[in-house]
Amino acid sequence: MLTGPPVCEFGWAAPAFELPDAGGTMHRFDQHLTPKGLLIAFICNHCPYVIAIADRLATDAKALMDEGIGVLAIMSNDYQSYPADSPDRMTEFAGKYSFSFPYLVDGDQTVARAYDAKCTPDFFGLNGDGLLQYRGRLDDARMGDAAERTSELVNAMRMIAKTGAGPQDQTASMGCSIKWR
C-alpha cells in the first residue's frame, strides 16, 4: 500500500535505541549520532520504492558519512510474513547495493513505532543533539529516472551539519507501508 510520512516535526527528540545488524552485531543510537547529525532511514528489501533508490541512497549515504554525518538504516517489516525482508536477505541486499552503513533489524518493531515510521523509505534527519530537522524524500527523481536529480536529503543533512537546523520546505517521502505484525 502506497503511503507517506507526515510533515517534519521540527525539534522532536529522537528516542535512543539499540538494534542488531543482520549478523547480530549490536549498534546503539549514540554510537552513530555525531556532532554533525545522524540520518536514519527506514527501508526494506522488497519495496519497489526502496529498490528504485537503493543505488542513490548508497552513494548519498557514503558522501554524508565521508563528511562526518552518521547514517543508519533500519528494517522494521514483519519478516516472518515477508521473508524477502529476512536478516539473511538484508545481508544480500546491503551487499548488492554496496551499503557502507549499518543495516539494522527492528524485529519487534519497537523502534519503528517509537519513531512513528510510516513507509519504506522513511528518512529522519537529526541534528547533533538528536533533534528532528528533516523528514523528506531522498531526491526529486522519479522512479527509475535519476539522470538529473536534486539530492534533497544530502542538501538537508549538509545544512543540518552546518547550522543545526533543516530546511523549512520539505517534500515527504513516498513508499510502501511498514508491514506491521
C-alpha positions as CSV (number, residue, x, y, z in Angstrom):
1,M,0.0,0.0,0.0
2,L,1.4,3.4,-1.0
3,T,1.8,5.8,1.9
4,G,3.9,8.7,3.0
5,P,5.1,10.1,6.3
6,P,3.7,13.3,8.0
7,V,5.4,16.7,7.7
8,C,8.6,17.2,9.7
9,E,8.0,17.8,13.4
10,F,11.0,20.1,13.9
11,G,12.8,19.7,17.2
12,W,11.2,16.3,18.0
13,A,13.7,14.4,20.2
14,A,14.5,11.1,18.6
15,P,14.4,8.1,21.0
16,A,17.6,6.2,21.6
17,F,17.7,2.6,20.7
18,E,20.0,-0.5,20.4
19,L,19.5,-2.9,17.5
20,P,21.4,-5.7,15.9
21,D,22.5,-5.8,12.3
22,A,21.7,-8.9,10.2
23,G,24.9,-10.5,11.5
24,G,24.0,-9.9,15.2
25,T,26.4,-7.1,16.0
26,M,24.6,-4.6,18.2
27,H,24.5,-0.9,17.3
28,R,23.5,1.9,19.7
29,F,21.9,5.2,18.5
30,D,24.5,7.2,20.5
31,Q,27.4,5.4,18.7
32,H,26.3,6.8,15.4
33,L,25.0,10.3,16.4
34,T,27.8,12.7,15.5
35,P,28.1,16.4,16.3
36,K,27.1,16.9,12.6
37,G,24.0,14.7,12.9
38,L,22.5,11.4,12.0
39,L,20.4,10.1,9.2
40,I,18.1,7.2,10.0
41,A,16.4,5.5,7.0
42,F,13.6,3.0,7.5
43,I,13.9,0.7,4.5
44,C,13.3,-2.9,3.5
45,N,14.5,-5.3,0.8
46,H,11.3,-5.9,-1.2
47,C,9.7,-2.4,-1.6
48,P,9.9,-1.2,-5.2
49,Y,10.4,2.4,-3.9
50,V,13.4,1.3,-1.9
51,I,14.8,-0.8,-4.8
52,A,14.4,2.2,-7.1
53,I,16.5,4.4,-4.8
54,A,19.0,1.9,-3.3
55,D,21.9,2.8,-5.5
56,R,21.4,6.5,-5.0
57,L,20.9,6.0,-1.2
58,A,24.2,4.1,-1.0
59,T,26.0,6.9,-2.9
60,D,24.4,9.7,-0.9
61,A,25.0,8.0,2.4
62,K,28.6,7.4,1.7
63,A,29.0,11.1,0.8
64,L,27.4,12.1,4.1
65,M,29.5,9.6,6.1
66,D,32.6,11.0,4.5
67,E,31.6,14.4,5.8
68,G,31.2,13.1,9.4
69,I,27.4,12.6,9.4
70,G,26.2,9.3,10.8
71,V,24.0,7.0,8.8
72,L,21.9,4.0,9.9
73,A,19.2,2.0,8.0
74,I,16.5,0.1,9.9
75,M,14.3,-2.8,8.5
76,S,11.1,-2.9,10.6
77,N,8.9,-5.1,8.5
78,D,7.4,-8.3,9.8
79,Y,9.8,-10.6,8.0
80,Q,8.0,-13.7,9.2
81,S,5.2,-12.7,6.9
82,Y,7.5,-11.1,4.3
83,P,10.5,-13.5,4.0
84,A,12.1,-11.3,1.4
85,D,12.9,-8.9,4.3
86,S,14.6,-11.5,6.5
87,P,18.0,-10.8,8.0
88,D,19.8,-13.2,5.5
89,R,18.2,-11.3,2.7
90,M,19.1,-8.0,4.3
91,T,22.8,-9.0,4.1
92,E,22.4,-9.9,0.4
93,F,20.5,-6.6,-0.3
94,A,23.2,-4.5,1.5
95,G,25.9,-6.2,-0.4
96,K,24.2,-5.9,-3.8
97,Y,23.9,-2.1,-3.3
98,S,27.2,-1.6,-1.5
99,F,25.8,-0.1,1.7
100,S,28.6,1.4,3.7
101,F,26.3,2.0,6.7
102,P,24.8,-0.5,9.2
103,Y,21.5,-2.0,8.2
104,L,19.7,-2.9,11.4
105,V,16.9,-5.4,12.3
106,D,14.0,-4.0,14.3
107,G,12.5,-7.4,14.9
108,D,9.9,-6.4,17.4
109,Q,9.1,-3.2,15.6
110,T,9.5,-1.0,18.7
111,V,11.9,1.4,17.1
112,A,9.6,2.0,14.1
113,R,6.7,2.6,16.5
114,A,8.8,4.9,18.6
115,Y,9.7,6.9,15.5
116,D,6.2,6.6,14.1
117,A,7.7,5.4,10.8
118,K,5.1,5.1,8.1
119,C,6.7,3.8,5.0
120,T,9.8,2.5,3.2
121,P,11.7,4.6,2.6
122,D,11.1,7.0,5.6
123,F,14.0,9.3,6.3
124,F,14.7,11.0,9.7
125,G,17.5,13.7,9.6
126,L,18.6,14.6,13.1
127,N,21.0,17.3,14.2
128,G,23.9,16.7,16.6
129,D,21.5,17.0,19.6
130,G,19.3,14.2,18.2
131,L,16.5,16.6,17.3
132,L,14.5,16.0,14.1
133,Q,15.2,18.5,11.3
134,Y,14.3,16.6,8.1
135,R,11.6,14.1,7.2
136,G,11.6,14.4,3.5
137,R,12.5,12.4,0.4
138,L,15.8,11.3,-1.0
139,D,15.7,13.4,-4.1
140,D,13.4,14.8,-6.8
141,A,14.0,11.9,-9.3
142,R,11.0,9.9,-10.4
143,M,11.2,6.1,-10.0
144,G,13.8,4.8,-12.4
145,D,14.7,8.3,-13.7
146,A,17.7,9.6,-11.8
147,A,19.8,11.1,-14.6
148,E,19.0,14.7,-13.5
149,R,18.2,15.0,-9.8
150,T,18.5,17.3,-6.8
151,S,19.6,15.3,-3.8
152,E,17.3,16.9,-1.2
153,L,18.4,14.6,1.6
154,V,22.1,15.4,1.1
155,N,21.4,19.1,0.9
156,A,19.3,19.0,4.0
157,M,21.8,16.9,6.0
158,R,24.6,19.3,5.0
159,M,22.5,22.2,6.1
160,I,21.8,20.5,9.4
161,A,25.5,19.7,9.9
162,K,26.4,23.3,9.4
163,T,23.6,25.1,11.2
164,G,21.8,22.5,13.4
165,A,18.5,23.3,11.5
166,G,16.9,21.7,8.5
167,P,15.2,23.4,5.5
168,Q,11.7,24.7,6.2
169,D,10.4,23.4,2.8
170,Q,10.4,19.6,2.6
171,T,8.7,17.1,0.3
172,A,7.6,14.0,2.1
173,S,9.0,10.6,1.0
174,M,6.7,8.1,-0.6
175,G,6.7,4.3,-0.4
176,C,5.2,1.1,0.8
177,S,3.6,1.0,4.2
178,I,5.6,-0.7,7.0
179,K,4.4,-4.3,7.3
180,W,3.2,-4.5,10.9
181,R,2.5,-7.6,12.8
